[in-house]
């Protein structure tokens, strides 16, 4: 298993595979959206601490990786 992105696509077109892919893309999309919103809001509030931005990005990256884990479990990719 590639922990960041699947190396090969499962040729099976079952519901579990499609749900796994849907969850993966949904989690990645939501993580990007909310990370952007969080960083823009922090800039507008003038947070000067760089650790805040790193923490926000890592939290949303973890959220995206949750979607990757679900894809691994459901789609076996």
PAZAPA-4460 file (N, C-alpha, C; in steps of 0.05 Angstrom, whole numbers, plus 32768, in hexadecimal, padded with zeros to 4 digits):
% residues 77
    n_x    n_y    n_z   ca_x   ca_y   ca_z    c_x    c_y    c_z   seq   type   mol
   8011   7FE8   8000   8000   8000   8000   8012   8019   8000     1      X     A
   800C   802A   7FEE   8018   8045   7FEF   8008   8056   8002     2      X     A
   8015   8061   8016   8006   806F   802B   7FFA   8089   8022     3      X     A
   8005   8095   800C   7FFB   80AE   8003   7FE7   80AB   7FEC     4      X     A
   7FED   809A   7FD9   7FDB   8097   7FC2   7FDC   807B   7FB8     5      X     A
   7FC6   806F   7FAE   7FC7   8054   7FA5   7FDA   8050   7F8D     6      X     A
   7FE8   803A   7F8D   7FFB   8035   7F77   7FEC   8028   7F60     7      X     A
   7FD9   8017   7F66   7FC9   800A   7F51   7FAC   800C   7F57     8      X     A
   7F9C   800C   7F42   7F7F   800E   7F45   7F73   7FF3   7F44     9      X     A
   7F61   7FEE   7F57   7F52   7FD5   7F58   7F3F   7FD4   7F41    10      X     A
   7F40   7FBF   7F30   7F2F   7FBD   7F18   7F12   7FB6   7F20    11      X     A
   7F0E   7FAD   7F38   7EF3   7FA6   7F41   7EE2   7FBF   7F42    12      X     A
   7EC9   7FBE   7F39   7EB7   7FD5   7F39   7EA0   7FD2   7F4D    13      X     A
   7EA6   7FC5   7F63   7E91   7FC0   7F77   7E8A   7FDA   7F86    14      X     A
   7E75   7FD9   7F94   7E6C   7FF0   7FA4   7E80   7FF8   7FB8    15      X     A
   7E8D   7FE5   7FC5   7EA1   7FEB   7FDA   7EB8   7FFB   7FCE    16      X     A
   7EC1   7FF3   7FB6   7ED7   8001   7FA9   7ECF   801E   7FA2    17      X     A
   7EB7   8021   7F97   7EAE   803C   7F90   7EAA   804D   7FA9    18      X     A
   7E9F   8042   7FBE   7E9B   8051   7FD7   7EB7   8059   7FE2    19      X     A
   7ECA   8047   7FE2   7EE5   804D   7FEB   7EF1   8064   7FDC    20      X     A
   7EEF   8064   7FC2   7EF9   807A   7FB1   7EEA   8094   7FB7    21      X     A
   7ED0   8092   7FB9   7EC0   80AA   7FBF   7EC8   80B6   7FDA    22      X     A
   7ECB   80A6   7FEE   7ED3   80B0   8008   7EEF   80BD   8007    23      X     A
   7F01   80AF   7FF9   7F1C   80BA   7FF6   7F1C   80D6   7FE9    24      X     A
   7F0F   80D8   7FD3   7F0E   80F2   7FC5   7EFF   8107   7FD5    25      X     A
   7EEA   80FF   7FE3   7EDB   8112   7FF4   7EEC   811C   800B    26      X     A
   7EFA   810A   8018   7F0C   8113   802E   7F22   8125   8024    27      X     A
   7F2E   811E   800D   7F44   812F   8003   7F39   814B   7FFB    28      X     A
   7F22   814B   7FEE   7F16   8165   7FE6   7F0F   8176   7FFE    29      X     A
   7F02   816A   8011   7EFB   8179   8029   7F13   8182   8039    30      X     A
   7F28   8172   803A   7F40   817A   8047   7F4D   8192   803A    31      X     A
   7F4E   8192   801F   7F59   81A9   8011   7F47   81C2   8015    32      X     A
   7F2D   81BF   8014   7F1B   81D6   8018   7F1F   81E1   8034    33      X     A
   7F1D   81D1   8048   7F1E   81DB   8064   7F3A   81E4   806B    34      X     A
   7F4F   81D9   8060   7F6A   81E3   8065   7F6D   81FF   805A    35      X     A
   7F63   8203   8042   7F64   821D   8036   7F54   8232   8046    36      X     A
   7F3C   822A   804E   7F2C   823C   805F   7F39   8242   8079    37      X     A
   7F46   822E   8086   7F53   8232   809F   7F6B   8245   809D    38      X     A
   7F7B   8241   8088   7F92   8252   8084   7F8A   826F   807D    39      X     A
   7F76   8272   806C   7F6D   828D   8065   7F62   829B   807E    40      X     A
   7F52   828D   808E   7F48   8299   80A6   7F5E   82A1   80BA    41      X     A
   7F72   8290   80BC   7F89   8296   80CE   7F98   82AE   80C4    42      X     A
   7F9C   82B0   80AA   7FAA   82C8   809F   7F99   82E1   80A5    43      X     A
   7F7F   82E0   80A1   7F6E   82F7   80A6   7F6F   82FF   80C4    44      X     A
   7F71   82EC   80D5   7F73   82F2   80F2   7F8F   82F8   80FB    45      X     A
   7FA2   82F7   80E8   7FBE   82FE   80ED   7FCC   82ED   8102    46      X     A
   7FC8   82D3   80FF   7FD7   82C0   8110   7FF4   82C0   8107    47      X     A
   8007   82C8   8118   8023   82CA   8110   8033   82B1   8115    48      X     A
   8028   829E   8124   8036   8286   812B   8036   8272   8114    49      X     A
   804E   826C   8109   804F   8258   80F3   8046   823C   80FB    50      X     A
   8049   8236   8115   8041   821B   811E   8022   8217   811B    51      X     A
   8013   822D   811C   7FF6   822B   8119   7FF0   8221   80FC    52      X     A
   7FFD   822D   80E8   7FF8   8226   80CD   8001   8209   80C7    53      X     A
   8017   8201   80D1   8021   81E6   80CE   800D   81D2   80DB    54      X     A
   8004   81D9   80F2   7FF1   81C7   8100   7FD7   81C5   80F0    55      X     A
   7FCD   81DB   80E6   7FB4   81DA   80D7   7FB7   81C8   80BE    56      X     A
   7FCD   81CC   80B0   7FD2   81BC   8098   7FD5   819E   809F    57      X     A
   7FE3   8198   80B4   7FE6   817C   80BC   7FCC   816F   80C5    58      X     A
   7FBB   817F   80D2   7FA1   8174   80DA   7F90   816D   80C2    59      X     A
   7F90   817E   80AE   7F80   8179   8096   7F8D   8163   8085    60      X     A
   7FA7   8161   8085   7FB5   814B   8077   7FAD   8131   8084    61      X     A
   7FAB   8130   809E   7FA2   8118   80AC   7F86   8111   80A5    62      X     A
   7F75   8124   80A1   7F59   8120   8099   7F59   8113   807D    63      X     A
   7F6A   811D   806B   7F6C   8112   8050   7F76   80F5   8051    64      X     A
   7F89   80F0   8063   7F94   80D5   8066   7F7F   80C1   8071    65      X     A
   7F6C   80CB   8081   7F56   80BB   808A   7F47   80B0   8072    66      X     A
   7F42   80C2   805F   7F34   80BA   8046   7F45   80A5   8036    67      X     A
   7F5F   80A9   8036   7F71   8095   8029   7F6F   807A   8037    68      X     A
   7F6E   807B   8051   7F6C   8062   8060   7F51   8053   805A    69      X     A
   7F3C   8063   8058   7F22   8057   8051   7F23   804B   8035    70      X     A
   7F30   8058   8023   7F32   804D   8008   7F42   8033   8009    71      X     A
   7F57   8032   8019   7F67   801A   801B   7F56   8003   8026    72      X     A
   7F46   8009   803A   7F35   7FF4   8046   7F1F   7FEA   8034    73      X     A
   7F11   7FFD   8027   7EFA   7FF6   8017   7F01   7FED   7FFB    74      X     A
   7F13   7FFC   7FEE   7F19   7FF6   7FD2   7F31   7FE4   7FCF    75      X     A
   7F40   7FDF   7FE4   7F59   7FD0   7FE3   7F6C   7FDA   7FCF    76      X     A
   7F6F   7FF5   7FCE   7F82   8002   7FBC   7F97   8011   7FCC    77      X     A
***
